[in-house]
Amino acid sequence: MTYYYIKALHIIFIVTWFAGLFYLPRLFIYNREAQDKPEAERKILQAQFTIMIKRLWYGITWPSAVLTLIFGSTTWYIMHSLPKWLMIKLFFVVALYAYHFTLQIMTSQQVKGIFKYSSQQLRIWNEVATIILVAVVMLAVVKDSLSFVWAIIGFVLLIILLMSAIKVYKLLREKK
């Protein structure tokens, strides 16, 4: 019985963590694009985006990442086993935490007014969380019936689709 409550809490904090991982790079993009505005407008926008970035990152995203790890580890401990699909999923979880730490670096830079990446580069980086989410959900739901070959094909097609969408969006923005 306790297992299901812990698993539910794990899923809840995964959702809130991903909310932060999806929205934070969008704020980075807006903050970066504010650099191209006139000085008075830029200062106001950057001040607001800095507040939003800090609150999202330190108030939602970081606590959710920590609680996801705690409840996920507890769920794994209670299970007393490590099925093959879960080992593969853990690879993507490690990749997600690596992504999380890259966002920490970017957060620190943006709060200091350091903008190393273009809005286009940030848009591409924003999709990393989507790719990992799809992989983790497919592994968690489909589990052992997932064909490795079809999984790789689907993964590559997803990446191509996302990168194409970014390219089309860029072309549409440039037309305006």
N, C-alpha and C positions, 0 to 999 in steps of 0.2 A: 504493500500500500504506500509506504513512504517513498519507494522508488518512483512511483508515478508523479508524486508532488515535486520531487527533486527534478525529474525529467521535464515536467511542465515549467518549472522555474528556469531551467536551462534554456528551453525554447523561448520563453518570454525575453530573457536577457540576450539571446541571439538576435531576436527581432529588434530590440532597442539598440543593440550594438550596430547592427547593419543600418538602422536608420541614421545613426551618426556617420557611419562610413560612407553612406550614399550622399548625405547632405553636405558634409564638410568639404569635399572637393568642389562642390558647386559654389560654396562660399568663397573658396580660394579663387575660383574662376571670376566671380563677381568682383572680388577684391583686386585681383590682377587687372581686370578691365577698367576698374575705377582709376587706375594709373593714367589712363588716356583722357581723363576728364580735365576740365579747367581746375586750377589749384583749389579754389574755394569749395567746389563740389567734391573734388577728390578728398580733401581733408575730412569733410562731413561723412562721406561714404566709408572711408577707411576707418574712421573712429567707430562707426556703427558695425561694420563687418568684423572688426577686431573684437568688439564685445560679443557679437554673435558666435564667432569662432571659439572664443574662450569658453563661453557658457556651454556650447554644444560639446566641445571636446572634453572639458574637465567635469562638466555636470552630468553628461549623459553617456558619451562614448567610452571614456576610460572606465567609469564604474561598471558599465555594462560588460566591457571586455573582461574585467576582473571577475565579475559574478558569473559570466559565461564559463570561464575557466574553472571556477570553484564548483559550480553545479555540474558541469560536464565531467570533470574528474571524479566527482562523487558518484555520478551515474555510472561511469565506467567501473569504479571500484565495486559498486553494488552488483553489477552484472557478473563479475568474476570471470569474464572471458573477453577475448579480443578477436572477434570474427574478422575474416580477411577484408571484407568491405570497410570495416571500421579502421583497419590499419591504413588503407588508402585514404579514407576520409581524414585521418589524422595528419597525413601529408598536407592536405589542403588547409587544414586548421593551422598548421605551422606556417604555411604560406600566408594565411590571412593575418596572423599575428605579425609576420614580417611586414606586410602591407600596412598594418596598423602603426608600426613603429616608423615607417617612412612618412606616414601622415603626421606623426608627432614631430618629426624633423621639419616638415613643411609648415606645421602650425607655429613652431618656434620662430621660423624664418619670417613668416607673414606677419606675425605679431610685432616683430622688430622692423617691419617695412622692407624686408628683403624678398625680392621677387625673382627667383631664378628660372621660372618656367613660364612659357607662353600660355595663354588661355587654351590654345589647341592642345598643347602637351598635357595640360591639366584635365582636359576633357577625355583624352585617351586614358590617362591614369585613373580617372574616375570609374572606368569600366572594369578595372581589375577586380573590384569587389563583386561586381555582377557575375563575372566569369567564375570566381571562386564559389559564390553562392549557388550557381547552377550546378557545379560539380558536387558540392556537398549535399545539396538536396537530392540530386539524382542518386547518389550513393546511399543516402539515408533511407530513401523510399524504395528504390528498385533493388538495392542490395545485391545479393548473389546472382540474381537473374540478369544483371547488366552485362552485356557482351563488351569485352574490352575493345574490340575493333570498332563496334558501333559507338561506343563511348568516345573514343578518340575522334572518329569522324564527326560526331555531333559537337564535340568540343571545338574542333577546328572550324566547323561551319558557324558556330556561335560567334567565335572571334572574328571571322570574316564578316558576318552580318553586323556586328557592333562597329567594327572599323569602317565599314561601308556607310553605315548610318551617320557616323561622325563626319565622314568626308562629305556626304550629301548635305548635312547640316551646315558645314563650313561653306560650301558652294552657295547655299541659299542665303546665308548671312552676308556673303560678299556681294550678292546681287542687290541687296538693300542698300 
